[in-house]
Amino acid sequence: MNIAGRLLAFVIALASPGAMSQQSSSNTEIRIGNLMPYTGPLAEFAAIGKAEAAYFDMVNDRGGINGRKLRFISLDDKSDPTVALDLTRGLVEKGNILLMFGSFGTAGNLAVRFFLNERKIPQLFVASGAEELSDPKAFPWTMGWQPSFRAEGRIYANYIQAFYQQRSIVVLWQNDQFGRDLFKGIQEGLGDLTRLIIVDVAFDISDAFIDGHVSILKRSGAEIFVFAGVPATASHVIRLAAETHWHPVFLLNDAAASIGTALNPAGIENSAGAISATFLKDPSDPAWKDDPAIKNWLSFMDKYYPSGDKGSSAALYGYAAAETLVQVLKQCGDDLSRENVMRQAASLRDYEPSGLLPGIKINTGPENFRPIRQMRLVQFDGNTWQPIGDVIETAFSGAPKK
């Protein structure tokens, strides 16, 4: 069945009396809930959920988890927090899910966090880098997956301090919690040197004035341009800067740094020199063409997600996140209580999903609900991402005074 058909089947199954009467897990099935922006302004990230659905199909074809098949109920919340809460209530109260997994977006995950924690439903490996979604003391049933947005922002700030001291900076950031968090991380990392940010502009996801924003930033005369947004906007911004003969040092956030969905569409010659920080391999990067993990990824896409873009970093993200959940469920053995699911999620030791960069490992504990804490700075040379230095475990939260 194709992806669209599966999603429709999930919605129908959720509404059926038979589905409503089933248990969250049994001797034959494990029910997993998920929300994705299959439509709406962030639909370019729907590939995450589609890849997860395909990954679980592959696991089921191989016998499931400890003899149980995975039932992945993935619904469209349109990136609307109110819709997210309504759908989550339905998944818990009627869909009888064991857990929520990998739902996309900060606002939606925050909207459902209290409800899920009150009901003691695991909210695992959320697709957001908001630090509030990895707070085990306040919300012991909610766990992140990727590095935090603020830590990523601090990494860019530290890089600027190390290589471009006293250079003027402009920032174009998406006007939502993701963009605010990353921008805050940059400010934290720069400390007193925040004064070097001479202009920052917030933009909405559907902003029709990106050209004007870029023009304002160019007129500032800044030497460093930091972008925080989605791949489509990043591609547009890179192209605009090149067309106006502006060539600052260009730093763009991890989620927007896909060769396939951002840099190639912007023009390879325009994108050369771009800098980012990442934790996943880029499936469009020829540097990985002989990598066994990426070869497996390509075979997986051919068989289970043939309509998907093999160069999509979002799809590889979903694949690696689903791989992590499967590891947790395997560790659960026959004890599929929600308490044990959280216990095993907080017991990952040097786990390496196949999509992660070499040297980056997943570690969790009762007080560590941020599974991936490492990133690596990279620079695009017009063909591949070239590493800058070693894997970064942490980033300074404040620059030294100068």
N, C-alpha and C positions, 0 to 999 in steps of 0.2 A: 504494500500500500504506500502511496506517495505521502510526502509530509503534510500537504493540505488535507488529504483524506484522513490521515491519522489524527490531526487536530480536531477535525469535525467529529470523528468517532469518539474522541475523548469528551467533547462537549455533550454529545448524545449519551454516552455512557454515564456521565455525571448526573444527568437528569433522569435516568431510568430508575425505576423502583428497585430493580435487581442490584444495581450498583450501590444504591443508597443503603441497602440492607447488608452489604458485605462488610467484613472486618478490615481494619487498616492493614493487617498482615495475617496470613494464615499459613497452612502447610503448602499452599500452592502459589501465593501472591503477596507482593509487597507494593502498597499503594503510595505513590509519591506525587505531591502537589507542586505546581510551578506556575508562575505568572511571567509573561513576556509581552513586550510591546510589538505584537504582530502587525498592528496598524498604529497610525499616529506619528508624531514628530520624530520618535526614536526607533522607527521600524527597521532602520539599517542594522540594529543589534538583534533583530529576531533570529538571525543565524545562530545565535547562542542556543536558544531553545530548540531549534530544529536539529542542530548537531547533537544536543543532549538526547532528544527523542530517538535519533538514529543510533546513537551509542547504546542506549538501552535495548533497542531492537537487536543489535549485535550480541549483547550479553544474553538476551533471551534465546537467541538462536544457538548459543553455546551452552544452554542448559540453565541459565539464570544464576541466582545466587543461592548456594546451598539447597538447590532443588526448587527454589521459588522463582517465579517470573516477576519481572518488574512491570508495574502498571503506572505509566507516567501520564498524569493528567495535567496538561499544560494549556492554560487559558490566556486570552488576550485582555490585558488590563489597560491598553492604550496609553500607558504611562500616566494614568490618572490615579492618584492615591485613594480617592473615594471608591472608585471601581475596584481597586486592589483590595480594599478592606471587605467589600461586599463579596467579591469572589472568594477570598480566603475563608470567610465565614461559611460559605457554601461548601468549599472543599473539606473543611473540618467537620461541619455539622451534617452534611449530606453525602459528601464524597468519601468520608471515613478514611482519610489519608493517615499514614503513619507519621509523615513529616512533610515540611515544605523544603524544597531544595532549589537553590540557584536562581531565585527570582531576581529580575533585573531592576536596577534603579534605586537610588537613595530614598526618594520621597515615598515610594510605594512600600519599601521594606520597613521604613520607620512607621508608616501608617498602620501596619499590621503587627508590629513587634510586641506591643503591650498585650493585644488579644492572644497571640500565640504563647507568650510567656505565662499569661494568666491561666491558659489551658494546659500548659506544660507540653506543648507541641514543638519538636525541634524545628528551628528555622536555620537550616544549614547552608553554608557556603554561598551566602548571598552575593549577587553580582553587583557589588558596590564597594568602593574603597572608603566609605565613611567610617571614621573611627568609632562613632556611636554604636555601630553595628557589631562591635567586637569588645563588649564590656561585660565580662562574665559575672562580675559582682552585682551589677544592677539588672542584667538580663541574661540569666544563665542558660537560656534555651536558644539564644541567637548567636551565630558564629559567622564571621566573614570568611573570605578566601584569599582575595588578592591583596597586594600591598595597599596601604592607605594613601589616599590622595594627598594628604598633608605631607606625609613622608616623601612622596614623589616630588612635590613642590620644593621641599628642603634640599633634595638632591640637585635640582636645577640651580638653586641658589648657591649651593656649595661649589658646583661646577663653575658658575660665573665668577665667584670669588677667587677660585684657583687659577683660572685662565684668562679672565677678562676684567681685572680689577679696575675700578673707577670708570667703567664704561656705562653710558646711559642705557636705560632699559625701558621698553614699553611692553605692556601685557594686554592681550585680547583674550578675555575669558568668558565662558558660557555662564549666563546669569541663572544659575541654579546651585544647589548645594555642592555638587561635584566641582563646578568652576570656582565657587567661593572657597571651598576647602583647599583646592590646589593653589589658588592665589594666596591664601593665608599661609600655606606652607612655604611659599616663596618669600613672603614677608618675614616669617619666623626665621628662615634660614639666612636671610640677609641681615637681620638685626638692625643695627644703626645704619647700615648701608641701604636700607629701604629707600632712602632719599634719592638713590640712583634711578628709581622708577619714576620717570618724568611724566608718563601718561599711562593710565590703564582704562580700558573700555570694556564694559560688560555688554554682551549681546544675547538676545533671545534665540532659541533654537530655530525659529522661523523668521528671523530678522531679515528684512529686505534691504538693509542698509549696510551690509558688510563692505561694499565698495567704498562707501563714505568713511567707515571706521578705519579701513586700511589707509585711506588717503590722509586722515588725521594723524595716524601713527607715523606715517612716512614723513610728514611735514615737521614732526618733532625733531627729526635728525638723529634719532636713537640708533645705536650701533647693535643692540641686542633686542630681538623680538621673541617673546615667549607666547605661545598659543596654547589654550586649553579649551578643547571642544571636541566635536565629532569628526570622523574622517571626511565626510563630504564637505564640511565647512573648511577643514584644514586644507584640502585640495584646492578649493576656491581661493583661499587666502594666499597660498604659496604661488599660485598662478598669477594673482593680481599683483603681488609684490614684484615678480619677475617682469610682468608686462609694463610696470611703471619704473623699471630699472632701479629698483631698491633691493639691495643685497645685504641685509643685516645678518648677524649670526642668528640662525633660526632654531629655536627649541620648541618642540611640540610634544604634547602629552602622549603617554603610552597608547591609550585607546585610539588615538588619531594617527598613529605612526605605522600603519600598514602599507607595505610597498604596493600590494594589490589594490587596496581600496582608497588610498590617499595619495601616495607619491607617484605612482604610474599615471593616474588620471591628471595629476598636476603637471606632468611632464618631467621626465627623468632629469633633464638638464636643469630644470627649475628647482628640483628637490635635492640635488646633490649638495652635500654639506649639512643637511638637516641633522639635528641632534635630538635624541630622546633617551628615556630610561625605560627598560623593559624587563620582563621576567619570562616571557614566552618566546619560543622560536617563531620567526615570521615565515609562514608556509610559502610565501612568494619569493623568499630570499634564496637565490641559487646556491648560497653557501651551504644549505642543508639538503641539496639534491641527492646526496649519497648517504644521508643520515638514516639509519634503520627506522627510527621513530617516525620520521616524515614519510618514508616509503610505506610504512604501515598506515599512516594517516591517509595517503593518497589512495591506497587500496580500499580503506574503509569508506572514503567518499565515493569511490566508484560503485561500491556495492550497496551502501546503505543511505547515501545522501547524494545521488547522482545529479540532482538539480541544483546542488549547492556550489558555491564558488570555492574551488580548492585553494585559492589564494587568500581566503577570508580569515583574518586573525580572530574575528569574533567567533567563527565556527570552531577554530582550533581551541579557543578559550572554553567553549561549551564542552568540547571533547575532553579536555584535560580536567575540567571541573567534574564532569560525570565520572571520569575514571577515579577521581578522589572519593566520590560518594560510594562507588562500588567497593573500593578498598575498605571503607568504614563498615559497610554492610557485611563484607566477608569476615571482618574481625568480630562482628556481632555473633557469628555462629548461629545457634538456634535460639538465642535470647534476643528477640526483636522487640523487647520493651523499649519505650521511648527513653527511659533512663539509661539503658545500655547503649542505645544509639549515640546519645550525647557523651557517654563515658568513652566510647570508642573513638568518636570524633575528636575528643580531647586527649587521645593517646597515640597520635601519629608520630612516628620517629623516623626522621631522615627519609621520608617517603618522596619519591621522584616520579610524578606523572610524566608520561613520555613527551609532553609538549613543552616542558620547562627547559630553560637554558641550562647548559652544563654548570654544575656547581650550586644551583639553586634547589633547595630541598624544603619539604613541608615538615614542620614540627609544631605540635600543639601540646597544650597541657592545661590543667585546671584554671590557670591564670593567664593562659596564652590562647586567645581566640582569634588571632590573626595568623592563619596558617602560613601564608607566604609573606615574609618580611624582607626578602632580599630582592635587589634589582641590579641591573647592569647598564651603565651608560654606553650608548652606541652612537655612531655617526654614519650617515648614509654616504657612500662614495660614488653614487651614480649607478651602482650595480648591486652591492650588498651592504648590510649593516656591519660596520667594523667596530669591535669592542674598544672602549676607552677605559683602561685600567682594569681593576679586578671587580668581582662581585661586591656590591655594597650592602653591608648588613644594616647600617643605620646612617642617619644624616644629622649633622649638627643642627640644633634648634635655634642657634643664634650666632651671628658672625662676631668675630673679635672686633673691638672698637678700634677705629683708625682715625 
